[in-house]
Amino acid sequence: MKEGRKAALLPIGIFVVLYLGLGILFEYVMRIPMGFYNIPIVVVFLIALLVACIQNRELPLNEKLVLMGRGIGDKNIVIMILIFLEAGMFVGVVGRDSAESVAYWLLSVIPPQYAAAVLFLAACLVSVAMGTSVGTITLLTPIGVAVSAASGFDMPLCVASVMGGAMFGDNLSFISDTTIAACQGQGCEMRDKFRENFKIALPAAVLTLAAILFTTLGADVVPTEHDYNLIQTVPYILVLACGIIGINVFIVLLIGIVSGGIIMLATGAIAPTDLLSSMGAGTSGMFETIMVAVLVSAICALIREYGGFDALLSGIKKTFKGKKGGQLGMGLLVGAMDIATANNTVAIVMANPIAAEMADVYGVSKRKTASILDTFSCVFQGVIPYGAQMLVAISAAAEMGYSVSAFDIFPKLFYPYLLLVSSLIFIFVIPGKKTEQN
């Protein structure tokens, strides 16, 4: 183990101060809507990389470039980037219409008095299929607002139900940025991480559903009808089924792209001339995430060489004792990163190399480490008031002519709170297997 140097963690501190400071300035002082998301995160990471390059003066610049190249060229980083591109292509092909069909189909088969619970279930299904919580919230919040207005259900409860379901899928989906980042960063199979996560997320989801049903018990609801195309749900179902049974993720996404392209062309949802441009738009949407992964890999390579991770691990070992404490430390680490960045994918990418070394020290399996990172990042991302999920939900409600604040929604966010409780139970109460290989 290299000598630990706390000063080597300065680039992370610079990033946190710049990103969080500018976000607070834009959002709460200058009152710029979506202020946190007006900050060019790639530029802030480049500043952090510059700081990392200036440090460790004993090492020549050429050797630093070699270290950065090795970090960026790591097999897991390359796989992550390729999966990001393929996942973006899939989302670009199937588009919004397919996700709407998933939601409206679910709303059509369940009695209207359970509409708030249906919103949660629809958000769970759509987010697992789409792999994006923000996309799910954008899609379903207007439906939730309409359900509330038509039925008399509490507006914050309907919005919170959509948000909770969106975070469920963000945590579990095979094409979610967070799943890809966590699995590839830890070098584990997606199906293994899914199984590890599912046993934590399912109890939280069931209890959330029960809480919503209890809260809305006895409400009288006006039924609503929407058109949907059931065949457009097939690509999502194929991706989910193939991923669960363990087919290679590249093949799974290829199946989704091909089936999605055929179905969207056959149903007239997309013109033949627009198919390639839709694929391009989908992959373009992943470029910033890819650049973040590349820059974080370079920064972490320099931090590791200068002894930053050793210093951090030493501090964590003094604070968190034993395997269970180490797992909690991983969760709080990625949670702190998420609070700083307001982006759970970025938080996981930043925490990945540190968590991998923690896993070695504490004897935690790769799949469990990936599960902890993804789960805790979703817990924090689901409740921070300046996160994209909360801001998009509030904005979507406002566009429908209704005002709802984060403070109205907080008490009704059953799923993130219950997911945290479930995670802590699985860490401290339910014993894991004595021997874990992956």
Protein Blocks (a to p, Z undefined) as FASTA:
>chain_A
ZZddfklmmmmmmmmmmmmmmmmmmmmmnopghklmmpcfklmmmmmmmmmmmgoklbcf
klmmmmmmmmmmpmklmmmmmmmmmmmmmmmmnommlmmmmmmmmmmmpcfklmmmmmmm
mmmmmmmmnopaklmmmmmmmmmmmmmmmnopafklmmmmmmmmmmmmmmmomkbfklmm
mmmmnopafklmmmmmmmmmmmmmmmmmmmmmmmmgoiacddddddddfklmmmmmmmmm
mmmnopafklmmmmmmmmmmmmmmmnopacfklmmmmmmmmmmmmmmmmmmmmmmmmmmm
mmmmnommmmmmmmmmmmpgcjklmmmmmmmmmmmmmmmnopaklmmmmmmmmmmmmmmm
nopafklmmmmmmmmmmmmmmmomkbmklmmmmmmmmmnopacdfklmmmmmmmlmmmmm
mmmmmmmmmccdfbdfZZ
